[in-house]
Amino acid sequence: METSILPVIAALFAAIAVFFLAYAILAPIVEKRRSSDAGPVDDKDRVGKYVKPMLNEFMPQMPSLSLGEKRSKKLEELIKKSGNPWRLNSEELVGIMLALGTAGAIIGSMVALIGTLPISPLLVILICAGGAGFYPLSVYRSARQKRTADITRNLPEALDLLTVSLTAGETFQPALISVVKQLPDSLLREEFKKIAMGIQSGIPLEKTLTDFANVTDSEEADSFAKAIIQSQKLGSDVTETLSQQAAFTRNAKETRLEEKIARLNTTLFIPLSLTMLPAFLIIFIAPIFAGLATGTSG
């Protein structure tokens, strides 16, 4: 018994050592990061409201981590398209992942010390460390998916309203403001409002639409932005372009629904097969064993 506990104790102290090593690397004595650098914190952001001050107070400014240019760009893109729910930059996100992963390893070690488990203690430590370490990444990915779904769901209606306003004789900016007032409270409404305000403040339409296309992974939003930019450059009719984009987004939405319906049969087959397995065993395999038992007794 004592021999089996030794690897767990060693893993516990190794996890603690990794934690302090990570802290020493990520928290050199340099100028502390000021909370004002990140701008005002949204009142709805409960997690970032407490996480950010802790990072500013207890972990001085972290150096650029050796993430690699490709990995760093992916993290920055994820943060941007997720809306940055925790108000962190890429270095802080990686730092929290490392800290939570270390804490998960320590918790896993403590769980393994409680008593005999049906699985290996090392596996318990790895599961706890991996689950806790990748939790921030899963939060950001989930936020990105929600933002993409919001824009994809509301864009066809918004383009229809914009087309009607332009057909009535309004220019692009007044028509966009009119559409914003009619849209339900959603991410798309806020993004359209930003486009209108950007145009009003003198920002080129191409930049505002490009920024809009980069806030989510929606192919429809990207296609809409590129089509309007191309139409403005060529001087073609924006109304016709919007009508085509509205039809495109609606067809894309219907195609996704059809794909989900087509996958529904396969998805339902998995739980049904699990419920049918006991009946299959009873009907086909049980008589075989019963015959073998009868032959043996005879």
C-alpha positions in Angstrom: 0.0 0.0 0.0 2.8 2.4 0.9 4.6 1.6 -2.4 1.5 2.5 -4.4 1.2 5.8 -2.7 4.7 6.9 -3.4 4.1 7.8 -7.1 1.1 9.9 -6.1 3.1 11.8 -3.4 5.9 12.3 -5.9 3.4 13.7 -8.5 1.9 16.0 -5.9 5.3 17.6 -5.0 6.2 17.7 -8.8 2.9 19.6 -9.5 3.7 22.1 -6.7 7.2 22.5 -8.1 5.8 23.1 -11.6 3.4 25.7 -10.2 6.1 27.7 -8.5 8.4 27.4 -11.6 5.6 28.7 -13.8 5.0 31.6 -11.5 8.7 32.4 -11.5 8.9 32.4 -15.2 5.6 34.3 -15.8 6.0 36.9 -13.1 9.4 38.7 -13.4 9.9 41.9 -11.3 8.9 44.5 -13.9 6.4 47.2 -14.1 2.9 46.0 -13.1 0.2 45.9 -15.7 -2.4 48.6 -15.1 -6.0 47.7 -15.3 -6.7 50.9 -17.2 -4.7 49.5 -20.2 -7.6 47.1 -20.9 -10.2 49.8 -20.8 -13.4 49.7 -18.7 -14.7 46.4 -17.5 -18.2 45.4 -18.5 -20.5 45.0 -15.5 -21.8 41.7 -17.0 -18.3 40.3 -17.1 -18.3 38.8 -13.6 -15.3 36.5 -14.2 -13.0 39.2 -15.8 -14.0 41.6 -13.1 -12.2 39.5 -10.5 -9.6 37.7 -12.6 -8.1 40.8 -14.1 -7.4 42.6 -10.8 -5.8 39.5 -9.4 -3.5 39.3 -12.4 -2.6 43.0 -12.1 -2.0 42.8 -8.3 -0.3 39.5 -7.8 1.3 38.7 -11.2 3.3 41.6 -12.6 3.5 42.2 -16.3 4.2 38.8 -18.0 6.7 38.7 -20.8 5.8 37.5 -24.3 5.5 33.7 -24.0 7.3 31.6 -26.6 4.0 30.4 -28.2 5.2 30.7 -31.8 3.9 33.2 -34.2 1.3 30.8 -35.7 0.0 29.7 -32.2 -0.1 33.3 -31.0 -2.1 34.5 -34.0 -4.6 31.7 -33.5 -5.1 32.7 -29.8 -5.5 36.3 -30.7 -8.0 35.4 -33.4 -10.0 33.3 -30.9 -10.0 36.1 -28.3 -11.2 38.6 -30.9 -14.0 36.4 -32.4 -15.1 35.2 -28.9 -15.7 38.8 -27.7 -13.0 38.3 -25.1 -15.4 37.3 -22.2 -12.7 37.4 -19.6 -11.0 40.5 -20.9 -7.6 38.8 -21.3 -4.8 39.0 -23.8 -3.1 35.9 -25.3 -0.3 35.8 -22.7 -2.7 36.1 -19.8 -5.0 33.4 -21.2 -2.0 31.0 -21.5 -0.9 32.0 -18.0 -4.4 31.2 -16.5 -4.4 27.9 -18.4 -1.0 26.9 -16.9 -2.1 28.0 -13.4 -5.4 26.1 -13.6 -3.7 23.0 -15.1 -1.2 23.0 -12.2 -4.1 23.5 -9.7 -5.9 20.6 -11.4 -2.8 18.4 -11.1 -2.7 19.2 -7.3 -6.4 18.4 -6.9 -6.0 15.2 -8.8 -3.1 14.2 -6.6 -5.2 14.8 -3.5 -8.1 12.8 -4.9 -5.7 10.0 -5.7 -4.5 10.1 -2.1 -8.0 9.7 -0.6 -8.3 6.0 -1.4 -8.2 3.2 -3.9 -9.5 4.2 -7.3 -10.6 2.0 -10.2 -8.2 3.8 -12.5 -4.5 4.7 -12.3 -3.7 7.6 -10.0 -1.5 9.1 -12.7 -4.5 9.0 -15.1 -6.6 10.8 -12.5 -3.9 13.5 -12.2 -3.7 13.9 -16.0 -7.5 14.1 -16.3 -7.8 16.8 -13.6 -4.9 18.8 -15.0 -6.1 18.6 -18.6 -9.7 19.4 -17.7 -8.8 22.4 -15.6 -6.1 23.6 -18.0 -8.2 23.6 -21.1 -11.3 25.0 -19.4 -10.5 28.7 -20.3 -10.0 27.6 -23.9 -13.4 25.8 -24.0 -15.1 29.0 -22.6 -13.6 31.1 -25.3 -14.5 28.6 -28.0 -18.1 28.4 -26.8 -18.4 32.2 -26.8 -17.1 32.3 -30.4 -19.7 29.7 -31.5 -22.5 31.7 -29.8 -21.4 34.9 -31.5 -21.2 33.2 -34.9 -24.7 31.6 -34.4 -26.2 35.0 -33.4 -25.0 36.7 -36.6 -25.8 33.8 -38.8 -29.4 33.6 -37.4 -30.2 37.4 -37.6 -28.3 38.4 -40.8 -30.9 37.4 -43.4 -33.6 39.5 -41.8 -31.2 42.4 -41.4 -30.3 42.3 -45.0 -33.9 42.2 -46.1 -34.6 45.3 -44.0 -31.6 47.1 -45.3 -32.7 46.3 -48.9 -36.1 47.7 -48.2 -34.7 50.9 -46.8 -32.3 51.4 -49.7 -35.1 50.8 -52.2 -37.1 53.5 -50.4 -34.4 56.0 -51.4 -32.2 56.2 -48.3 -28.4 56.1 -48.5 -26.4 53.3 -46.9 -25.7 55.0 -43.5 -29.3 56.2 -42.8 -30.6 52.9 -44.0 -28.2 51.1 -41.6 -29.4 53.3 -38.7 -33.0 52.5 -39.5 -32.3 48.8 -39.6 -30.5 49.0 -36.2 -33.7 50.4 -34.6 -35.8 47.5 -36.0 -33.5 44.6 -35.2 -34.0 42.6 -31.9 -31.4 42.9 -29.2 -28.5 40.8 -30.5 -24.8 40.9 -31.4 -25.6 41.7 -35.0 -27.6 44.8 -33.8 -24.5 46.0 -31.9 -22.2 45.3 -34.8 -24.4 47.2 -37.2 -24.5 50.1 -34.8 -20.7 50.1 -34.7 -20.6 50.2 -38.5 -23.0 53.2 -38.6 -21.1 55.0 -35.9 -17.8 54.3 -37.6 -19.1 55.7 -40.9 -20.5 58.8 -39.1 -17.1 59.4 -37.4 -15.3 59.3 -40.8 -13.9 55.8 -40.8 -13.9 54.3 -44.3 -16.7 51.9 -45.1 -14.2 49.3 -46.2 -12.5 49.2 -42.7 -15.8 49.1 -40.8 -17.1 46.2 -42.8 -13.8 44.4 -42.6 -13.8 44.7 -38.8 -17.4 43.4 -38.8 -16.4 40.3 -40.9 -13.5 39.6 -38.5 -15.6 39.4 -35.2 -17.0 36.0 -36.0 -16.4 32.8 -38.1 -19.6 33.5 -40.0 -19.1 32.9 -43.7 -22.3 34.9 -44.5 -21.0 37.9 -42.6 -17.7 37.7 -44.5 -19.4 37.3 -47.8 -21.7 40.3 -47.1 -18.8 42.6 -46.2 -16.8 41.6 -49.3 -19.8 42.0 -51.5 -20.6 45.6 -50.3 -16.9 46.6 -50.4 -16.7 45.3 -54.0 -19.9 47.0 -54.9 -18.7 50.3 -53.5 -15.4 50.1 -55.5 -17.1 49.2 -58.8 -19.9 51.7 -58.3 -22.6 49.1 -58.8 -26.1 49.0 -57.4 -25.8 48.2 -53.6 -29.5 47.2 -53.5 -29.1 44.4 -56.0 -26.0 43.2 -54.1 -27.9 43.2 -50.8 -30.7 41.2 -52.4 -28.3 38.6 -53.6 -26.6 38.4 -50.2 -29.9 38.0 -48.4 -30.8 35.1 -50.7 -27.3 33.6 -50.1 -27.5 33.8 -46.3 -31.0 32.4 -46.3 -30.0 29.5 -48.5 -26.9 28.8 -46.4 -29.0 28.7 -43.3 -31.5 26.3 -44.9 -28.6 24.1 -46.1 -27.2 23.9 -42.6 -30.6 22.9 -41.2 -30.9 20.2 -43.9 -27.5 18.9 -42.9 -28.4 18.7 -39.3 -31.7 16.9 -40.2 -29.7 14.4 -42.3 -27.3 13.7 -39.4 -30.2 13.3 -37.0 -30.8 9.6 -38.0 -27.1 8.8 -37.3 -27.2 10.7 -34.0 -30.3 8.9 -32.9 -29.0 5.5 -33.8 -26.2 5.7 -31.1 -28.5 5.9 -28.0 -31.0 3.5 -29.7 -28.3 0.9 -30.3 -27.3 1.1 -26.7 -30.8 0.3 -25.6 -31.2 -2.4 -28.1 -28.0 -4.2 -27.1 -29.4 -5.9 -23.9 -32.4 -7.1 -25.9 -30.2 -8.5 -28.6 -28.1 -10.3 -26.0 -31.2 -11.8 -24.4 -32.9 -12.9 -27.7 -29.9 -14.3 -29.6 -27.1 -15.1 -27.2 -29.0 -16.3 -24.1 -30.5 -19.4 -25.9 -27.0 -20.4 -27.0 -25.7 -20.3 -23.5 -28.8 -22.1 -22.3 -28.2 -24.9 -24.8 -24.6 -25.2 -23.8 -25.6 -25.4 -20.2 -28.2 -28.1 -21.0 -25.7 -30.1 -23.0 -23.2 -29.9 -20.2 -25.6 -31.1 -17.6 -26.8 -33.9 -19.8 
